[in-house]
Amino acid sequence: MTESTNTNTGTISFLEATNSLMNNTINAAYSSQEKKLRQLAWKVAPSLFISFKYAWAGVRYAFLTQRNFRIHTVVATLAISLGFYLQITAMEMAVITITCAMVMILELINTAIESVVDLTVKQTYHELAKIAKDCAAGAVLLSAIAAVLVASFILLPPLLRLILSVS
């Protein structure tokens, strides 16, 4: 029992030291102005502009760090561009746009949930953390499947007509 406790304590000490080193490295990378702005993250944003800046920082973070968010962005851009090219109705374009936005919004929420769970459990395994992450990822998956179906119903008929009329 004592040996196991000592091993766990050593592991926890190592993890705490690693976490502290990482935090110090990250903090050193920020300029004093960025530190000042990040301190505001614990308060209500003093202006609407700052609120939008934080929101775009979240979108930027997801785009830079989450492969699936980048994939969803490219697919949404292609679907909307194809809609313009095929000259679908405004209502159909709205459905395509809202569906694509839904997938991207759920991907942002998934990223937020994963970050909070990782912050909470640190580098330990917990079954409830797994469930939270899996359910959030499942929501994104279902929305992506729905988006593909919606795009198929709306974009495939005029695309097939265009292809058949050319040949």
TORMAR-755060 format. One record per atom (N, C-alpha, C): atom name; x, y, z. Coordinates in steps of 0.05 Angstrom, whole numbers, plus 5000, padded with zeros to 4 digits. Layout:
N
+------+------+------+------+
: site :    X :    Y :    Z :
+------+------+------+------+
:   CA :    X :    Y :    Z :
...
+------+------+------+------+
END
This chain:
167
+------+------+------+------+
: site :    X :    Y :    Z :
+------+------+------+------+
:    N : 5016 : 4976 : 5000 :
:   CA : 5000 : 5000 : 5000 :
:    C : 5017 : 5025 : 5000 :
:    N : 5038 : 5025 : 5017 :
:   CA : 5056 : 5048 : 5018 :
:    C : 5071 : 5052 : 4992 :
:    N : 5080 : 5030 : 4980 :
:   CA : 5095 : 5032 : 4955 :
:    C : 5077 : 5044 : 4933 :
:    N : 5052 : 5035 : 4932 :
:   CA : 5033 : 5046 : 4912 :
:    C : 5028 : 5076 : 4917 :
:    N : 5025 : 5083 : 4942 :
:   CA : 5021 : 5111 : 4949 :
:    C : 5045 : 5128 : 4941 :
:    N : 5069 : 5118 : 4946 :
:   CA : 5093 : 5133 : 4939 :
:    C : 5095 : 5136 : 4909 :
:    N : 5088 : 5115 : 4894 :
:   CA : 5089 : 5116 : 4865 :
:    C : 5069 : 5136 : 4854 :
:    N : 5044 : 5136 : 4865 :
:   CA : 5024 : 5156 : 4857 :
:    C : 5033 : 5184 : 4864 :
:    N : 5044 : 5188 : 4888 :
:   CA : 5053 : 5214 : 4896 :
:    C : 5075 : 5224 : 4877 :
:    N : 5094 : 5206 : 4870 :
:   CA : 5115 : 5213 : 4852 :
:    C : 5104 : 5220 : 4825 :
:    N : 5084 : 5206 : 4815 :
:   CA : 5072 : 5212 : 4789 :
:    C : 5057 : 5238 : 4791 :
:    N : 5042 : 5243 : 4812 :
:   CA : 5028 : 5268 : 4815 :
:    C : 5048 : 5291 : 4817 :
:    N : 5070 : 5288 : 4832 :
:   CA : 5090 : 5309 : 4833 :
:    C : 5102 : 5315 : 4806 :
:    N : 5107 : 5294 : 4791 :
:   CA : 5118 : 5298 : 4764 :
:    C : 5098 : 5312 : 4746 :
:    N : 5073 : 5304 : 4748 :
:   CA : 5052 : 5317 : 4731 :
:    C : 5049 : 5347 : 4739 :
:    N : 5049 : 5352 : 4765 :
:   CA : 5047 : 5380 : 4775 :
:    C : 5070 : 5396 : 4765 :
:    N : 5094 : 5385 : 4767 :
:   CA : 5118 : 5399 : 4758 :
:    C : 5117 : 5404 : 4728 :
:    N : 5108 : 5384 : 4712 :
:   CA : 5106 : 5387 : 4683 :
:    C : 5085 : 5409 : 4677 :
:    N : 5062 : 5408 : 4690 :
:   CA : 5041 : 5427 : 4686 :
:    C : 5050 : 5455 : 4693 :
:    N : 5065 : 5458 : 4715 :
:   CA : 5075 : 5484 : 4723 :
:    C : 5095 : 5495 : 4703 :
:    N : 5113 : 5477 : 4693 :
:   CA : 5132 : 5485 : 4672 :
:    C : 5118 : 5494 : 4647 :
:    N : 5097 : 5479 : 4639 :
:   CA : 5082 : 5486 : 4615 :
:    C : 5068 : 5513 : 4618 :
:    N : 5056 : 5517 : 4642 :
:   CA : 5043 : 5543 : 4647 :
:    C : 5062 : 5566 : 4647 :
:    N : 5086 : 5562 : 4658 :
:   CA : 5106 : 5583 : 4658 :
:    C : 5115 : 5590 : 4630 :
:    N : 5119 : 5569 : 4614 :
:   CA : 5127 : 5573 : 4586 :
:    C : 5106 : 5588 : 4570 :
:    N : 5081 : 5580 : 4574 :
:   CA : 5059 : 5593 : 4560 :
:    C : 5056 : 5622 : 4569 :
:    N : 5058 : 5627 : 4595 :
:   CA : 5056 : 5654 : 4606 :
:    C : 5078 : 5672 : 4596 :
:    N : 5102 : 5661 : 4593 :
:   CA : 5125 : 5676 : 4584 :
:    C : 5121 : 5684 : 4554 :
:    N : 5106 : 5668 : 4539 :
:   CA : 5102 : 5673 : 4511 :
:    C : 5084 : 5697 : 4506 :
:    N : 5066 : 5702 : 4524 :
:   CA : 5047 : 5725 : 4521 :
:    C : 5061 : 5751 : 4526 :
:    N : 5055 : 5771 : 4511 :
:   CA : 5065 : 5798 : 4516 :
:    C : 5049 : 5809 : 4539 :
:    N : 5058 : 5831 : 4550 :
:   CA : 5044 : 5843 : 4573 :
:    C : 5016 : 5853 : 4565 :
:    N : 5012 : 5862 : 4541 :
:   CA : 4986 : 5870 : 4532 :
:    C : 4967 : 5846 : 4530 :
:    N : 4976 : 5824 : 4519 :
:   CA : 4960 : 5800 : 4518 :
:    C : 4952 : 5790 : 4545 :
:    N : 4972 : 5792 : 4564 :
:   CA : 4966 : 5784 : 4592 :
:    C : 4944 : 5801 : 4603 :
:    N : 4945 : 5827 : 4598 :
:   CA : 4925 : 5846 : 4608 :
:    C : 4898 : 5838 : 4597 :
:    N : 4896 : 5833 : 4571 :
:   CA : 4871 : 5826 : 4558 :
:    C : 4860 : 5799 : 4569 :
:    N : 4878 : 5779 : 4573 :
:   CA : 4869 : 5753 : 4583 :
:    C : 4859 : 5755 : 4612 :
:    N : 4869 : 5774 : 4627 :
:   CA : 4859 : 5778 : 4655 :
:    C : 4830 : 5785 : 4654 :
:    N : 4821 : 5797 : 4632 :
:   CA : 4793 : 5804 : 4630 :
:    C : 4775 : 5780 : 4626 :
:    N : 4788 : 5757 : 4619 :
:   CA : 4772 : 5733 : 4614 :
:    C : 4757 : 5724 : 4639 :
:    N : 4765 : 5733 : 4662 :
:   CA : 4751 : 5725 : 4687 :
:    C : 4731 : 5746 : 4695 :
:    N : 4727 : 5766 : 4679 :
:   CA : 4708 : 5788 : 4685 :
:    C : 4689 : 5791 : 4661 :
:    N : 4669 : 5806 : 4665 :
:   CA : 4651 : 5813 : 4643 :
:    C : 4667 : 5831 : 4624 :
:    N : 4665 : 5826 : 4598 :
:   CA : 4680 : 5842 : 4579 :
:    C : 4670 : 5871 : 4581 :
:    N : 4689 : 5890 : 4581 :
:   CA : 4682 : 5918 : 4585 :
:    C : 4668 : 5931 : 4561 :
:    N : 4670 : 5918 : 4538 :
:   CA : 4657 : 5930 : 4515 :
:    C : 4647 : 5908 : 4496 :
:    N : 4629 : 5915 : 4478 :
:   CA : 4620 : 5897 : 4458 :
:    C : 4643 : 5888 : 4440 :
:    N : 4660 : 5906 : 4433 :
:   CA : 4683 : 5900 : 4416 :
:    C : 4700 : 5878 : 4429 :
:    N : 4706 : 5880 : 4455 :
:   CA : 4722 : 5860 : 4469 :
:    C : 4707 : 5833 : 4469 :
:    N : 4681 : 5834 : 4472 :
:   CA : 4665 : 5809 : 4472 :
:    C : 4668 : 5795 : 4445 :
:    N : 4666 : 5810 : 4423 :
:   CA : 4669 : 5798 : 4397 :
:    C : 4698 : 5788 : 4393 :
:    N : 4717 : 5803 : 4404 :
:   CA : 4745 : 5794 : 4401 :
:    C : 4749 : 5767 : 4415 :
:    N : 4737 : 5763 : 4439 :
:   CA : 4739 : 5737 : 4452 :
:    C : 4725 : 5715 : 4436 :
:    N : 4702 : 5722 : 4425 :
:   CA : 4687 : 5702 : 4409 :
:    C : 4704 : 5694 : 4384 :
:    N : 4715 : 5713 : 4370 :
:   CA : 4732 : 5706 : 4347 :
:    C : 4757 : 5691 : 4355 :
:    N : 4767 : 5697 : 4379 :
:   CA : 4791 : 5682 : 4389 :
:    C : 4784 : 5653 : 4392 :
:    N : 4759 : 5647 : 4401 :
:   CA : 4750 : 5619 : 4404 :
:    C : 4748 : 5606 : 4377 :
:    N : 4737 : 5620 : 4357 :
:   CA : 4734 : 5609 : 4330 :
:    C : 4762 : 5604 : 4318 :
:    N : 4780 : 5624 : 4322 :
:   CA : 4807 : 5621 : 4312 :
:    C : 4821 : 5598 : 4325 :
:    N : 4818 : 5595 : 4351 :
:   CA : 4831 : 5573 : 4365 :
:    C : 4821 : 5546 : 4354 :
:    N : 4795 : 5543 : 4350 :
:   CA : 4784 : 5518 : 4339 :
:    C : 4795 : 5514 : 4311 :
:    N : 4797 : 5534 : 4295 :
:   CA : 4806 : 5531 : 4267 :
:    C : 4836 : 5522 : 4267 :
:    N : 4852 : 5534 : 4285 :
:   CA : 4880 : 5528 : 4285 :
:    C : 4887 : 5502 : 4298 :
:    N : 4870 : 5492 : 4317 :
:   CA : 4878 : 5469 : 4332 :
:    C : 4861 : 5444 : 4327 :
:    N : 4838 : 5447 : 4315 :
:   CA : 4819 : 5425 : 4312 :
:    C : 4816 : 5418 : 4282 :
:    N : 4828 : 5395 : 4275 :
:   CA : 4827 : 5386 : 4247 :
:    C : 4798 : 5384 : 4237 :
:    N : 4780 : 5373 : 4253 :
:   CA : 4752 : 5370 : 4244 :
:    C : 4739 : 5397 : 4239 :
:    N : 4746 : 5417 : 4255 :
:   CA : 4734 : 5444 : 4250 :
:    C : 4743 : 5454 : 4223 :
:    N : 4768 : 5450 : 4216 :
:   CA : 4778 : 5459 : 4190 :
:    C : 4764 : 5443 : 4167 :
:    N : 4760 : 5417 : 4171 :
:   CA : 4746 : 5401 : 4151 :
:    C : 4718 : 5412 : 4148 :
:    N : 4704 : 5417 : 4170 :
:   CA : 4676 : 5427 : 4168 :
:    C : 4676 : 5455 : 4154 :
:    N : 4696 : 5471 : 4159 :
:   CA : 4697 : 5497 : 4146 :
:    C : 4700 : 5495 : 4116 :
:    N : 4718 : 5477 : 4107 :
:   CA : 4722 : 5473 : 4078 :
:    C : 4697 : 5461 : 4065 :
:    N : 4685 : 5441 : 4078 :
:   CA : 4661 : 5429 : 4067 :
:    C : 4638 : 5450 : 4066 :
:    N : 4635 : 5466 : 4086 :
:   CA : 4614 : 5486 : 4087 :
:    C : 4619 : 5507 : 4064 :
:    N : 4644 : 5515 : 4061 :
:   CA : 4650 : 5534 : 4039 :
:    C : 4644 : 5522 : 4012 :
:    N : 4651 : 5496 : 4008 :
:   CA : 4645 : 5483 : 3983 :
:    C : 4614 : 5481 : 3978 :
:    N : 4600 : 5473 : 3999 :
:   CA : 4571 : 5470 : 3996 :
:    C : 4557 : 5496 : 3990 :
:    N : 4565 : 5517 : 4004 :
:   CA : 4553 : 5544 : 3998 :
:    C : 4561 : 5554 : 3971 :
:    N : 4586 : 5550 : 3964 :
:   CA : 4595 : 5559 : 3937 :
:    C : 4580 : 5544 : 3915 :
:    N : 4577 : 5518 : 3919 :
:   CA : 4562 : 5501 : 3899 :
:    C : 4533 : 5511 : 3898 :
:    N : 4522 : 5518 : 3920 :
:   CA : 4494 : 5529 : 3920 :
:    C : 4492 : 5554 : 3904 :
:    N : 4512 : 5572 : 3906 :
:   CA : 4512 : 5596 : 3890 :
:    C : 4515 : 5590 : 3860 :
:    N : 4534 : 5571 : 3854 :
:   CA : 4539 : 5564 : 3827 :
:    C : 4514 : 5551 : 3814 :
:    N : 4500 : 5535 : 3829 :
:   CA : 4476 : 5521 : 3818 :
:    C : 4451 : 5539 : 3819 :
:    N : 4454 : 5563 : 3830 :
:   CA : 4432 : 5582 : 3833 :
:    C : 4407 : 5570 : 3846 :
:    N : 4412 : 5558 : 3869 :
:   CA : 4389 : 5547 : 3884 :
:    C : 4374 : 5571 : 3896 :
:    N : 4349 : 5565 : 3905 :
:   CA : 4333 : 5587 : 3916 :
:    C : 4344 : 5598 : 3942 :
:    N : 4335 : 5621 : 3949 :
:   CA : 4344 : 5634 : 3974 :
:    C : 4337 : 5616 : 3998 :
:    N : 4314 : 5604 : 3998 :
:   CA : 4306 : 5587 : 4020 :
:    C : 4324 : 5562 : 4022 :
:    N : 4331 : 5550 : 3999 :
:   CA : 4349 : 5527 : 3999 :
:    C : 4377 : 5536 : 4009 :
:    N : 4386 : 5559 : 4000 :
:   CA : 4412 : 5570 : 4009 :
:    C : 4412 : 5575 : 4039 :
:    N : 4390 : 5584 : 4049 :
:   CA : 4388 : 5589 : 4078 :
:    C : 4389 : 5562 : 4093 :
:    N : 4376 : 5542 : 4083 :
:   CA : 4377 : 5515 : 4096 :
:    C : 4405 : 5504 : 4096 :
:    N : 4419 : 5506 : 4073 :
:   CA : 4447 : 5497 : 4071 :
:    C : 4464 : 5512 : 4091 :
:    N : 4461 : 5538 : 4092 :
:   CA : 4478 : 5555 : 4109 :
:    C : 4473 : 5549 : 4138 :
:    N : 4448 : 5547 : 4146 :
:   CA : 4441 : 5541 : 4174 :
:    C : 4451 : 5513 : 4182 :
:    N : 4448 : 5494 : 4164 :
:   CA : 4457 : 5467 : 4170 :
:    C : 4488 : 5467 : 4173 :
:    N : 4502 : 5480 : 4156 :
:   CA : 4532 : 5481 : 4159 :
:    C : 4539 : 5496 : 4184 :
:    N : 4526 : 5517 : 4190 :
:   CA : 4531 : 5532 : 4215 :
:    C : 4526 : 5514 : 4240 :
:    N : 4505 : 5498 : 4239 :
:   CA : 4499 : 5481 : 4261 :
:    C : 4522 : 5461 : 4267 :
:    N : 4533 : 5450 : 4246 :
:   CA : 4555 : 5431 : 4249 :
:    C : 4579 : 5446 : 4261 :
:    N : 4585 : 5469 : 4252 :
:   CA : 4608 : 5484 : 4262 :
:    C : 4604 : 5493 : 4291 :
:    N : 4580 : 5501 : 4297 :
:   CA : 4573 : 5509 : 4325 :
:    C : 4576 : 5486 : 4343 :
:    N : 4566 : 5463 : 4335 :
:   CA : 4569 : 5439 : 4352 :
:    C : 4599 : 5431 : 4355 :
:    N : 4614 : 5435 : 4334 :
:   CA : 4643 : 5429 : 4337 :
:    C : 4656 : 5448 : 4357 :
:    N : 4648 : 5473 : 4357 :
:   CA : 4659 : 5492 : 4377 :
:    C : 4651 : 5484 : 4405 :
:    N : 4625 : 5476 : 4408 :
:   CA : 4616 : 5467 : 4435 :
:    C : 4631 : 5441 : 4443 :
:    N : 4636 : 5423 : 4424 :
:   CA : 4651 : 5399 : 4430 :
:    C : 4679 : 5406 : 4439 :
:    N : 4692 : 5425 : 4426 :
:   CA : 4719 : 5433 : 4434 :
:    C : 4718 : 5445 : 4462 :
:    N : 4698 : 5461 : 4468 :
:   CA : 4696 : 5473 : 4494 :
:    C : 4692 : 5452 : 4516 :
:    N : 4674 : 5433 : 4510 :
:   CA : 4669 : 5411 : 4530 :
:    C : 4695 : 5395 : 4534 :
:    N : 4709 : 5388 : 4512 :
:   CA : 4733 : 5373 : 4515 :
:    C : 4754 : 5388 : 4532 :
:    N : 4756 : 5414 : 4527 :
:   CA : 4775 : 5430 : 4542 :
:    C : 4769 : 5431 : 4572 :
:    N : 4743 : 5435 : 4578 :
:   CA : 4735 : 5436 : 4606 :
:    C : 4739 : 5409 : 4620 :
:    N : 4732 : 5388 : 4606 :
:   CA : 4736 : 5361 : 4617 :
:    C : 4766 : 5356 : 4622 :
:    N : 4783 : 5363 : 4602 :
:   CA : 4812 : 5359 : 4606 :
:    C : 4822 : 5376 : 4629 :
:    N : 4812 : 5400 : 4632 :
:   CA : 4820 : 5417 : 4654 :
:    C : 4812 : 5405 : 4681 :
:    N : 4789 : 5392 : 4682 :
:   CA : 4779 : 5381 : 4706 :
:    C : 4793 : 5355 : 4714 :
:    N : 4796 : 5337 : 4696 :
:   CA : 4808 : 5310 : 4703 :
:    C : 4838 : 5310 : 4699 :
:    N : 4849 : 5331 : 4687 :
:   CA : 4878 : 5333 : 4682 :
:    C : 4886 : 5309 : 4665 :
:    N : 4906 : 5294 : 4673 :
:   CA : 4916 : 5271 : 4657 :
:    C : 4908 : 5244 : 4669 :
:    N : 4884 : 5244 : 4682 :
:   CA : 4874 : 5219 : 4693 :
:    C : 4850 : 5210 : 4677 :
:    N : 4844 : 5184 : 4678 :
:   CA : 4821 : 5173 : 4665 :
:    C : 4797 : 5173 : 4684 :
:    N : 4775 : 5182 : 4673 :
:   CA : 4750 : 5180 : 4688 :
:    C : 4727 : 5173 : 4669 :
:    N : 4712 : 5153 : 4676 :
:   CA : 4690 : 5144 : 4658 :
:    C : 4670 : 5166 : 4651 :
:    N : 4664 : 5183 : 4670 :
:   CA : 4645 : 5205 : 4664 :
:    C : 4657 : 5225 : 4645 :
:    N : 4683 : 5230 : 4646 :
:   CA : 4696 : 5247 : 4627 :
:    C : 4695 : 5235 : 4599 :
:    N : 4699 : 5209 : 4597 :
:   CA : 4696 : 5196 : 4572 :
:    C : 4668 : 5198 : 4560 :
:    N : 4648 : 5195 : 4578 :
:   CA : 4620 : 5197 : 4569 :
:    C : 4615 : 5225 : 4558 :
:    N : 4624 : 5246 : 4573 :
:   CA : 4619 : 5273 : 4565 :
:    C : 4632 : 5279 : 4538 :
:    N : 4656 : 5270 : 4535 :
:   CA : 4670 : 5275 : 4509 :
:    C : 4657 : 5259 : 4486 :
:    N : 4650 : 5234 : 4491 :
:   CA : 4638 : 5218 : 4471 :
:    C : 4611 : 5229 : 4462 :
:    N : 4595 : 5238 : 4481 :
:   CA : 4569 : 5249 : 4475 :
:    C : 4571 : 5274 : 4458 :
:    N : 4590 : 5292 : 4466 :
:   CA : 4594 : 5316 : 4451 :
:    C : 4604 : 5310 : 4422 :
:    N : 4622 : 5291 : 4419 :
:   CA : 4631 : 5283 : 4393 :
:    C : 4608 : 5270 : 4377 :
:    N : 4591 : 5255 : 4391 :
:   CA : 4568 : 5243 : 4378 :
:    C : 4549 : 5263 : 4367 :
:    N : 4545 : 5285 : 4382 :
:   CA : 4528 : 5307 : 4372 :
:    C : 4538 : 5319 : 4346 :
:    N : 4565 : 5322 : 4345 :
:   CA : 4577 : 5333 : 4320 :
:    C : 4573 : 5313 : 4298 :
:    N : 4578 : 5288 : 4303 :
:   CA : 4575 : 5267 : 4283 :
:    C : 4546 : 5267 : 4271 :
:    N : 4526 : 5267 : 4289 :
:   CA : 4498 : 5266 : 4279 :
:    C : 4492 : 5291 : 4263 :
:    N : 4502 : 5314 : 4272 :
:   CA : 4496 : 5339 : 4256 :
:    C : 4510 : 5338 : 4229 :
:    N : 4534 : 5326 : 4228 :
:   CA : 4548 : 5324 : 4203 :
:    C : 4534 : 5306 : 4183 :
:    N : 4524 : 5284 : 4194 :
:   CA : 4508 : 5265 : 4177 :
:    C : 4483 : 5279 : 4167 :
:    N : 4469 : 5294 : 4184 :
:   CA : 4445 : 5308 : 4176 :
:    C : 4452 : 5329 : 4155 :
:    N : 4475 : 5343 : 4158 :
:   CA : 4484 : 5363 : 4138 :
:    C : 4489 : 5350 : 4111 :
:    N : 4501 : 5327 : 4111 :
:   CA : 4506 : 5313 : 4085 :
:    C : 4480 : 5306 : 4072 :
:    N : 4461 : 5296 : 4088 :
:   CA : 4435 : 5289 : 4077 :
:    C : 4420 : 5314 : 4066 :
:    N : 4421 : 5336 : 4081 :
:   CA : 4408 : 5360 : 4072 :
:    C : 4421 : 5370 : 4046 :
:    N : 4447 : 5371 : 4046 :
:   CA : 4461 : 5380 : 4022 :
:    C : 4455 : 5361 : 3998 :
:    N : 4453 : 5335 : 4003 :
:   CA : 4447 : 5317 : 3981 :
:    C : 4419 : 5322 : 3970 :
:    N : 4400 : 5326 : 3988 :
:   CA : 4372 : 5331 : 3978 :
:    C : 4370 : 5357 : 3963 :
:    N : 4385 : 5377 : 3971 :
:   CA : 4383 : 5404 : 3958 :
:    C : 4401 : 5407 : 3934 :
:    N : 4426 : 5398 : 3937 :
:   CA : 4446 : 5403 : 3916 :
:    C : 4448 : 5382 : 3894 :
:    N : 4443 : 5357 : 3901 :
:   CA : 4446 : 5336 : 3880 :
:    C : 4427 : 5338 : 3856 :
:    N : 4401 : 5343 : 3860 :
:   CA : 4384 : 5345 : 3836 :
:    C : 4393 : 5366 : 3816 :
:    N : 4398 : 5391 : 3824 :
:   CA : 4407 : 5410 : 3804 :
:    C : 4435 : 5404 : 3793 :
:    N : 4452 : 5392 : 3809 :
:   CA : 4479 : 5384 : 3800 :
:    C : 4477 : 5362 : 3779 :
:    N : 4460 : 5343 : 3784 :
:   CA : 4456 : 5321 : 3764 :
:    C : 4444 : 5332 : 3738 :
:    N : 4424 : 5350 : 3741 :
:   CA : 4413 : 5363 : 3717 :
:    C : 4434 : 5377 : 3701 :
:    N : 4452 : 5391 : 3714 :
:   CA : 4474 : 5406 : 3701 :
:    C : 4493 : 5386 : 3687 :
:    N : 4500 : 5365 : 3701 :
:   CA : 4518 : 5345 : 3689 :
:    C : 4506 : 5332 : 3665 :
:    N : 4480 : 5324 : 3667 :
:   CA : 4467 : 5310 : 3645 :
:    C : 4462 : 5328 : 3621 :
:    N : 4458 : 5355 : 3626 :
:   CA : 4453 : 5373 : 3604 :
:    C : 4479 : 5379 : 3589 :
:    N : 4502 : 5377 : 3602 :
:   CA : 4528 : 5382 : 3589 :
:    C : 4535 : 5359 : 3571 :
:    N : 4529 : 5334 : 3579 :
:   CA : 4537 : 5311 : 3564 :
:    C : 4517 : 5304 : 3543 :
+------+------+------+------+
END
